[in-house]
Amino acid sequence: MMATKTKETKVAPLTVGSTAAMPTAESGEAKGVVYETKDLNLWYGEHHALKHIHLTIYENKVTAIIGPSGCGKSTYIKTLNRMVELVPNVRIAGHLAYRGRNIFDPSYPVEQLRTQIGMVFQKPNPFPKSIYDNIAYGPRIHGIRNKKVLDEIVEKSLRGAALWDEVKDRLRDHAYGLSGGQQQRLCIARCLAIEPDVILMDEPTSALDPISTLKIEELIQELKKQYSIIIVTHNMQQAARISDKTAFFLNGEVIEYAETSKLFSNPADQRTEDYITGRFG
Amino acid sequence: MDKLLVSKRMKGRLVQNAILQAIFFFATVLGLIALMLLLSHVVMQAIGWLDGDFLNNFPSRRPEEAGMKSGLIGSLWLMMIVAPVSFILGVGTAIYLEEYALKNRFTAFIQTNISNLTGVPSIVFGLLGLTIFVRELGLGRSVLAAGLTMSLLVFPVIVVAAQEAIRAVPQQLREASYAMGATKWQTICRVVLPAALPGMLTGAILALSRAVGETAPLVVLGIPTFIAYLPSGVLDTFTVMPLQIYNWTGRPQEEFQHVAAAGIVVLLGFLIMMNSVAVLIRNKFQKRF
């Protein structure tokens, strides 16, 4: 914890003067770095969706990615666990390392990568199973069968997602009986059950009401003590409230990447300022 | 709006609506009446002939002793081959096409061919079965040869039904599974198949009931229409209900028309039972995502 705290202050001056071309950390920062992105490009067919992305993502931080629709922010977050490859006709070039290891390396099975990286989607997507079976899904596919171990994981994960007290008496009930906000916290619990290192969140509150949104935001503050969180959001206020660092994407490029407080109070790029003050987007 | 024009047209529009409603209602009722007439005619003819003995007797030259035992049991034997073979082949193909296959021209080619197979006349499948199973593989006019032929016949129907069931499983459920590090097979086995199974079973049962009612391919295979014993294995020869009925309707004696009617009632009862099971499964497991 202490180490990351000091790094935060150390990194800040580096990113203050960042321009569009070089918002990455200097070398020698490998410790505490979760993702290192260098010159990442992605095409959907002919459409160049990500252009020369340079981005370094740090441990135990909430990193927000903001930008208007179609700017590539969801594409980027889905590249981090290679889910983007489910889209047909995707082509990727460039370097993207998770904990120093190239995620596109053929000897690095995508299943192994995704075991380290949890993901929460835009729309709550629980399985049509019981609450218990939803949480136990991840541990089970990784081979855990022991009932007692599973019980412990389910309780721990539900507590971690601040859902335990609401559902502890009806673990065998169908997950579709939960409210939208509860379903989304169930999905967070489900991804905690595989004990990930990073949690990717793709607009996790866009389908939720304000109260459920608030609960998820509070939860994110709790989770960042243990996990590195990368969150895509449409909502600039949300990014300002919950994140430590913010990257602003526009037309497939990273325009600015800085401490959240810095980016929102004193943006270095005119386009960032125009976006956060609501002049477009 | 021109209020006068509106009120002038109003009556015409209402009459038009009433006339069309009447036409659609008539169309619906007509189908129902035809079915009722057919059913009542058959049932009337069958009354007095359909009893326990009819189900328990072998066919006979004497109409009052004739029964359906060999056809009924033969149809069950046929299903025992068709159900597993066509379900495994059909669902396997559907899983491959929907989950594994790359979306390229080759896949599209296979897809088109399977869809076209559902429209191929059943007699063509009979010729295929005669060539491959009866002659080439030397299975003769056996339960196995007929079962494999019928499996080929209903296979495309099961593929299409299973594909639709798989496609109805929301993509976001697969994504949730993949995102946790599940392999493709784990995702298929634990997420896709449980969600798609009711749809698959419904399709499979409807396909099976088609196989039970089908006659033409078995005529081509040369399956006998009159057999007074039961098969003791899949390589024995046998007969099925529709063939038995076909045999009776071709007889000159008036009484055999009643025997045939009784046979039709049994066959219809059998098919209605199967279709009801399909409807029950669909209703019981109908889950909206």
Boltz contact constraints between the chains, C-beta under 6 A:
constraints:
  - contact:
      token1: [A, 88]
      token2: [B, 103]
      max_distance: 6.0
  - contact:
      token1: [A, 111]
      token2: [B, 181]
      max_distance: 6.0
  - contact:
      token1: [A, 111]
      token2: [B, 183]
      max_distance: 6.0
  - contact:
      token1: [A, 114]
      token2: [B, 179]
      max_distance: 6.0
  - contact:
      token1: [A, 114]
      token2: [B, 181]
      max_distance: 6.0
  - contact:
      token1: [A, 115]
      token2: [B, 181]
      max_distance: 6.0
  - contact:
      token1: [A, 119]
      token2: [B, 179]
      max_distance: 6.0
  - contact:
      token1: [A, 125]
      token2: [B, 172]
      max_distance: 6.0
  - contact:
      token1: [A, 125]
      token2: [B, 176]
      max_distance: 6.0
  - contact:
      token1: [A, 128]
      token2: [B, 287]
      max_distance: 6.0
  - contact:
      token1: [A, 138]
      token2: [B, 180]
      max_distance: 6.0
  - contact:
      token1: [A, 141]
      token2: [B, 182]
      max_distance: 6.0
  - contact:
      token1: [A, 141]
      token2: [B, 186]
      max_distance: 6.0
  - contact:
      token1: [A, 194]
      token2: [B, 180]
      max_distance: 6.0
